[in-house]
Every structure is written in C-alpha cells, then in structure tokens.
C-alpha cells in the first residue's frame, strides 16, 4: 500500500516534485517564516494603530478605498497600514534622535532634524501605497484595450459577458496579471450570486481607473437597454487606443521643453569651454607677457 503524504499525495509524487524544484523546501520554510511574521504584525498593529484610527466613517471609507486601489483589500488592511505608519514614526524618531544626539548634542538643530526625519518616515507608507497604486492603475490602463478586443472576439463568438470576462482573466494572466486578477475577482462575485450591475460598478470603484469606470457604465447601459455589447466594447476600445496615442503625442511634445534644463546645466558649459577655452588660453599667453613687457 502506497504511503500518502499531506493533501492525499503519495510520497513518490512528493519526491518527484522535490527533484523538479530542489528549492521548494527552502521556499516553503521562507513562506512559513513570512506567515509567522505576518501574524505577529497583525496581532501588534491594532494597539499601535489606535491613536491614528479615523474619527469618522467618511475618513475610514476614503482610507479603505485608497488601500483598495493599491491592491490591499483585506479586512485588516487599514489597521496594518496605520500600525506601520506608527512604527515608521517611532523608528525614525529613535534612529534620527539617537544619531543627532550623538553628533550634535541636545541642540535645537538636532531636534529639528529629528522631527523632519520622523515626519518623512511617518509618510513613508503613504508613498509606498501611492507608488503601488500608480503601478497597478498603469498596468490596468495599458492592458485594458487588449482585454476589450479579446472580449469583443469572445462575445461575437457567442459567449456571454460573464464567460467572456472569465476567458479574458485566463488568457491575460501572464501578460497583465493585475487586470486578470480584477476580472477574476469580478467573476467570483458573479458566481456568488451578486448582481452584474453591482459587480461592474464595484470593479470601476475598486481599481480607481477612469476607463474601467466608463466601461462599467457602458456595459450597465447596454445591459439595461438591450443594445449590442460587442459594439459598445469595440467603441470603448477604440476610444482608449485614441487616448493612449494622444498621451504619447503629448509626452513627445513635452520632450523639447524638458530637454532645456539638462542642455543648459550640462551641455552648454562643456560646449562653452571647448569653444572659448583655446581662445582664452591664447589671449592669456599673448596679452599678459606683452603687458608685462610694456611695464
């Protein structure tokens, strides 16, 4: 009788997986360490984030939406985020305070440096969330036209909108993982019995991308009035490609203005030295001896 390991798998299958990926055990150990660290942070953050908790429901909703735009949608996301801000504040205060006290002593300048570094560290998690949010939104924006074209093909082939979204999520998993994840989450909500209009509206609000909001509005309108979904998707895809081309042309037009500063600061001084340098050296070698001789 063959010995079965964890998950009902035979020992032979586990050994074959180990031969295929020898680093799997190390990766599993690292995963367990990260999980334990995550649990420790989740236990510590409620007390640390207590002084920074939003005072009103409106502020809490805005903070939750900002974290959702960055991809943090868990129930403890707000608590962990505020706890990390408090930890960064304390870390910056003690590190910068100790350093300034050792270098400059108990002076007003040292206090100002400590307060400045602590403030920067306090807003460091906000910067990380903003960078992640910008990266996710750019990925969704650049991948949405291709996703719409694929949805048009699926709808015209006879698939429904739900099946088309599922197919897009499967096909674009490697090329645009963020967009695939959002579509997969919407498909899961549809399978759980949520209304399609609510799911599409939440898709636009969850990502914070204006084009997805417009797409959700168009699909809701097409479903409501019974118009062609494929035609609506095609029009939206063409408008998004036009917008991307206009953004590229705008960036190209701004290039000349942006090149002025490096030209003035770095290139013009070098050209000035190359062109005027030999003449200046010649003048110094010829005029100064002549002036000394006249004296």
Beta strands, then each sheet from edge to edge (+ up, - down):
end
